[in-house]
Structure formats: C-alpha cells, structure tokens
Amino acid sequence: MIRIQNIKLSLDEDESLLKGLAAKKANISMRDIKYFKIIKKSIDARDKGNIHFSYIVDIDTILPETPKIIAQKYSRPQKRIAIIGTGPAGLFAGLSLARAGFQPILIERGSSVENRQKAVSQFISERLLNTSCNIQFGEGGAGTFSDGKLNTGVNSPLNKIVLEEFVAHGAPEEILFQNKPHIGSDNLPNVVKNIRKEILSLGGEVYFDTTLIGIKTDGGIKTDGGIKTDGGKITSILCENEKIFDIEVENVVLAIGHSSRDTFQMLFDNGIMMEQKDMAIGFRIEHKQKFINKSQYGNFAENIKLGAADYKLSSQASDRGVFTFCMCPGGTVVPATSEPGAVVVNGMSNFKRDGENANSAVVVQVKKSDYGEGILAGIDFQRKLESDAYIAGGSDYSAPVQLVGDFLRNKESKAFGEVKPSYSLGAKFYPLHALLPKEMTLAIQLGLQDMDRRLKGFAMNDAVLTGIETRTSSPVRVLRGENLNSVSLSNLYPCGEVGYAGGIMSSAMDGLKVAQIIKEKYAI
Ligand SMILES: Cc1cc2nc3c(=O)[nH]c(=O)nc-3n(C[C@H](O)[C@H](O)[C@H](O)COP(=O)(O)OP(=O)(O)OC[C@H]3O[C@@H](n4cnc5c(N)ncnc54)[C@H](O)[C@@H]3O)c2cc1C
C-alpha cells in the first residue's frame, strides 16, 4: 500500500482527477491501480489567494486482503449488564456488548429519539420544559440536537471504528475522510435509531423514560472515610418509570453525561467517590455566516464547494484562558436547560450548515477553586448562573443577550444591528458583563479583543452574545481506576462525560473501551 500525501485540487477541479494524480506521484500506471481510497480531505486556506483542497490517498496495485477475524468466545453473565444512558458512550458500549452476545439492558431517562423531538419542540413552542426529556436528556444523549461535529483530540484506532459505525448506521460516508467531519442535527436521530435497532435485534433491551434512582450494593462500598473494602459491588439498580422496580445486575456502565445532577447527588449519597473538576463557562457568540466565510475564504467565500467556514480561537490574554468551543457554522443557538427556572444555551446545525448565522461558545476557564467547598459545589456554581440567566431573560426561558461592542464597553444594548440572535425562545437585552463573576467577564473581554486580532472583526459591535453557556463539561468526575471501574465499586464503570470524555467521538470511544474491559472479564 502506498500512501500519497498532499495531492492538491483547485476548487474548480473534479475529484475524479485524484486517481491519476496519485498514480503520477507514485510513478505507477493508472491501469495497474487496483485499490484507491481517500484517507483525508481538507481545505487549505492558508493562502487566501490560492484556497484549494488537499488530499491524502492510499493506492495499491493489488487488492488488500480481508483480515481474518477469529471471534472471541465469552461465558454468559449470570445477571444483566446494565448501561445507564444512551448518549454516544452508552450506545457504543451497548452496541459492542450486544455484538458479543451479552444482551445488555439500556436505561434512559428521556424518550426515544422520535418522541424526544416532540418534547424539544414543545419546549420551544409552549415553554413547557420536560425535565427528563430535552436537549440534554433522551435517546442519543446531549449531542443529538447538535452540529454533530466529530473532531476529537484523542488519537486512537477507535476513532476510525466509531466513524465507520456511524456510516454503517446511516451517517454520510464523507465523514470517513473529511478533516473536520460532522453529521448534522438532521441526520443524527436516524443514526441513533439505527444503532438502537441493532442492539435490539441482538437481544438487548432499551427502557426509555426510565431513570436510575438508586443502587443496592453488597455492603462493601469503598468510601473516603467509610468502610475500607475492595470488593464492593452493585447487586441491583433501582429504576423508576410509572413504577419503581429493581434489576439485578452483574455490571453497570454509568454513561449518564454531565447534566444528570440528581443522579450525581444519588451516587454521592451512596458513597461513590468523585472529585471536583475544572470546566468553562461563557456565552454563545453569533455572527453572520457570510462574514465568517469572507474572513476565512476571502474572495472564494461564495464558492459552494467550500461550504460554511468555521473557526477555532483561543487566547491567553489574561490569567484565565478563553477559547471558542463547539462552533456551529450556519447553525442556531438552542435552549439546552434540563432544569426548570434556568437558561442554558448551546448550538446546533443541520448537515448543510446553511443558516444565516454562525455561532460558537466563547468560554473562560473555571477552576475548582471558584466553586467553593464540597464535591458537588461545581453544580451549585452552574445552577446559580443558570438561574440568574433565567431571571435576566425575563423568567420565561427567553435568553439574555448583549451586543459584543456593548459587552466590551460595559454598556447596555438598545437595538440589534446586522446580526439577529437565533435563539428560538426569544432574546432580551441584558448587561451580560454583570452576569458572570467580574474576573471572568474581564477575561472574556480581553479574550474577545485578542481573538479579534487573529480573526479581524470577530469582536465587531454587532455580533451578539447570548447567555449562558454552562454545560461545557462536567464539574465533577466519578473516580475510576486503571481497570476503568469505579474506585468505590468494582462492577460500576463510569464512562464518557462523567469526567472521561469531551464530545461525541471521545465519549463513543470511551464506551467502546469500557465495553472491552467488561467483555474481557468473560473471555474464554
Ligand atoms: C446542544 C449540544 C450540542 C453539542 N454539539 C456537539 C458537537 O457538535 N460535537 C461534539 O463532539 N459534541 C457536542 N456536544 C457534546 C456531546 O453531545 C457530549 O460530549 C456527548 O453527548 C457526551 O456523551 P455521553 O454519552 O457521555 O453523555 P450524554 O450524551 O450526555 O448522554 C447521557 C445520557 O444519560 C441519560 N441519563 C442521565 N442520567 C440518567 C439516569 N439517572 N437514568 C437514566 N438515564 C440517564 C441522559 O438522559 C442522556 O441521554 C453537544 C452537546 C449539546 C448539548
């Protein structure tokens, strides 16, 4: 196999030319090429006068052999393997365990993806929040109503496996080679549904609208100041839907994400060891997508082959780092609270990314020392800001907004300019500079000005800030040891955004890792 790097195609050239160019580079006749695959496609926009596509491809004169897979055999667990949560971590753990014949049982507090869409629409149309089923909770997890960006900083062979599974379950094939792949909010529900269908077809079970509310152990729980035994195990889980019932379990994957605050409290009350964790908070910033296209692609901004441009910015202009996060080209700002009397924002876009505005989180680092005492103090810190944002927005789930120019000058905004906020529940002007602790506001102000030096116009007067973005990651981590099990209970596996992942890809990969560890316990 020969890997050819850096094949360039201009924006006018067709991808069908690639094979010939690769053959030429490798000094092989086109006719002899039996295998050709695009490995990576990226936009090279470093020189605004010569924006082009850059490819990495694999070619060969023979067809690759299909690797022989010797199926591992497993003994059967005597009781169920339960997975709590059907976000990417839970779904991928479930898929892997189901394929190995374990018939896992998945417990999800929210509804199936089909019914979840109705709950989210109802919140937007009637301001009626369903606290179990919303943008954070429900089948597919937090990222189901998202841009479905699949970038990750985690370098692992599991990355490719996750992308291939997404495609096998209905995601667009180009995610396999795009440098910055995304699925889009319009494709995600279908992908999620197809993964569920496969789990069910293999004998797994999924309980929707069912919440884990308690655990029973063999009494050997290991806590900070409590009983010192290593052999503690969960024996059953307590679940609630219309009724409360027990399920006897042999292993539990805890893939509950970062927003299930009552569950964190329940685990804490049961002595499960956790620690505080740093995170970030801030706002969504919105610009016209046309402006972002122009600043990234210059004269090529209108070229449809390039699609909607993105950006990623960071600043160390103050002691606290400020960075953009979860940028959604052509997307909208969405109401992402899971609790009543709170405003939380996040972003999503459809696959085409063809909306008017570009949005991104612009957030400042929050340190554990900002929370105060107590393992769950970070949650109280988030809650207070979310409740302040609710009141600032008029106490009806409208979001507080401010123009960037006014935010930088500590001035109240009076009227929108070119950029209109996309938040679907309405926006109310509020001096956002007064919403966050002072030093965090200052850090974001300095950060925005610094970012403006790199992306000219980023801190333009008319750009809109919408508050408040608090659910960037978990403020608490459920501690696990080398074998990925909880340090308190040997058959409880904290997984994904409970402190071990940040985003769809890394959560899915963590799900696969945890599933592998569980499978190995039964390998024969
Ligand atoms: C609007 C939005 C947009 C996003 N966009 C992107 C993006 O473009 N790219 C990206 O990489 N990341 C994005 N993210 C982040 C990403 O979605 C998360 O990092 C990821 O979903 C975490 O996966 P997870 O499986 O660990 O947890 P989650 O996806 O949060 O899933 C946890 C699940 O557990 C369920 N649950 C919780 N407690 C219980 C309980 N007690 N009983 C039963 N079920 C329970 C919840 O209902 C939820 O469905 C976005 C997040 C949001 C909210």
PDBQT file of the ligand as one rigid body, heavy atoms in Angstrom, charges set to zero:
ROOT
HETATM    1  C1  LIG A 601     -26.704  21.145  22.017  1.00  0.00    +0.000 C 
HETATM    2  C2  LIG A 601     -25.414  20.381  22.105  1.00  0.00    +0.000 A 
HETATM    3  C3  LIG A 601     -24.555  20.374  21.011  1.00  0.00    +0.000 A 
HETATM    4  C4  LIG A 601     -23.372  19.635  21.046  1.00  0.00    +0.000 A 
HETATM    5  N1  LIG A 601     -22.593  19.586  19.922  1.00  0.00    +0.000 NA
HETATM    6  C5  LIG A 601     -21.538  18.743  19.875  1.00  0.00    +0.000 A 
HETATM    7  C6  LIG A 601     -20.817  18.548  18.670  1.00  0.00    +0.000 A 
HETATM    8  O1  LIG A 601     -21.145  19.108  17.617  1.00  0.00    +0.000 OA
HETATM    9  N2  LIG A 601     -19.749  17.707  18.702  1.00  0.00    +0.000 N 
HETATM   10  C7  LIG A 601     -19.355  17.061  19.848  1.00  0.00    +0.000 A 
HETATM   11  O2  LIG A 601     -18.382  16.302  19.812  1.00  0.00    +0.000 OA
HETATM   12  N3  LIG A 601     -20.032  17.237  20.998  1.00  0.00    +0.000 NA
HETATM   13  C8  LIG A 601     -21.114  18.037  21.041  1.00  0.00    +0.000 A 
HETATM   14  N4  LIG A 601     -21.818  18.184  22.207  1.00  0.00    +0.000 N 
HETATM   15  C9  LIG A 601     -21.339  17.467  23.400  1.00  0.00    +0.000 C 
HETATM   16  C10 LIG A 601     -21.677  15.986  23.290  1.00  0.00    +0.000 C 
HETATM   17  O3  LIG A 601     -23.036  15.868  22.965  1.00  0.00    +0.000 OA
HETATM   18  C11 LIG A 601     -21.366  15.262  24.582  1.00  0.00    +0.000 C 
HETATM   19  O4  LIG A 601     -19.989  15.407  24.838  1.00  0.00    +0.000 OA
HETATM   20  C12 LIG A 601     -21.694  13.780  24.469  1.00  0.00    +0.000 C 
HETATM   21  O5  LIG A 601     -23.029  13.588  24.097  1.00  0.00    +0.000 OA
HETATM   22  C13 LIG A 601     -21.430  13.070  25.782  1.00  0.00    +0.000 C 
HETATM   23  O6  LIG A 601     -21.761  11.724  25.636  1.00  0.00    +0.000 OA
HETATM   24  P1  LIG A 601     -22.157  10.797  26.856  1.00  0.00    +0.000 P 
HETATM   25  O7  LIG A 601     -22.707   9.558  26.256  1.00  0.00    +0.000 OA
HETATM   26  O8  LIG A 601     -21.029  10.695  27.797  1.00  0.00    +0.000 OA
HETATM   27  O9  LIG A 601     -23.317  11.585  27.639  1.00  0.00    +0.000 OA
HETATM   28  P2  LIG A 601     -24.684  12.161  27.111  1.00  0.00    +0.000 P 
HETATM   29  O10 LIG A 601     -24.681  12.301  25.653  1.00  0.00    +0.000 OA
HETATM   30  O11 LIG A 601     -24.960  13.340  27.934  1.00  0.00    +0.000 OA
HETATM   31  O12 LIG A 601     -25.726  11.010  27.451  1.00  0.00    +0.000 OA
HETATM   32  C14 LIG A 601     -26.097  10.706  28.749  1.00  0.00    +0.000 C 
HETATM   33  C15 LIG A 601     -27.476  10.094  28.723  1.00  0.00    +0.000 C 
HETATM   34  O13 LIG A 601     -27.747   9.536  30.005  1.00  0.00    +0.000 OA
HETATM   35  C16 LIG A 601     -29.085   9.762  30.334  1.00  0.00    +0.000 C 
HETATM   36  N5  LIG A 601     -29.201   9.728  31.797  1.00  0.00    +0.000 N 
HETATM   37  C17 LIG A 601     -28.623  10.588  32.676  1.00  0.00    +0.000 A 
HETATM   38  N6  LIG A 601     -28.931  10.226  33.939  1.00  0.00    +0.000 NA
HETATM   39  C18 LIG A 601     -29.712   9.138  33.853  1.00  0.00    +0.000 A 
HETATM   40  C19 LIG A 601     -30.359   8.334  34.823  1.00  0.00    +0.000 A 
HETATM   41  N7  LIG A 601     -30.260   8.577  36.125  1.00  0.00    +0.000 N 
HETATM   42  N8  LIG A 601     -31.120   7.286  34.395  1.00  0.00    +0.000 NA
HETATM   43  C20 LIG A 601     -31.244   7.021  33.069  1.00  0.00    +0.000 A 
HETATM   44  N9  LIG A 601     -30.642   7.774  32.112  1.00  0.00    +0.000 NA
HETATM   45  C21 LIG A 601     -29.884   8.804  32.498  1.00  0.00    +0.000 A 
HETATM   46  C22 LIG A 601     -29.399  11.115  29.746  1.00  0.00    +0.000 C 
HETATM   47  O14 LIG A 601     -30.761  11.266  29.525  1.00  0.00    +0.000 OA
HETATM   48  C23 LIG A 601     -28.581  11.108  28.457  1.00  0.00    +0.000 C 
HETATM   49  O15 LIG A 601     -29.343  10.691  27.360  1.00  0.00    +0.000 OA
HETATM   50  C24 LIG A 601     -23.008  18.924  22.216  1.00  0.00    +0.000 A 
HETATM   51  C25 LIG A 601     -23.847  18.957  23.334  1.00  0.00    +0.000 A 
HETATM   52  C26 LIG A 601     -25.042  19.673  23.291  1.00  0.00    +0.000 A 
HETATM   53  C27 LIG A 601     -25.931  19.701  24.488  1.00  0.00    +0.000 C 
ENDROOT
TORSDOF 0
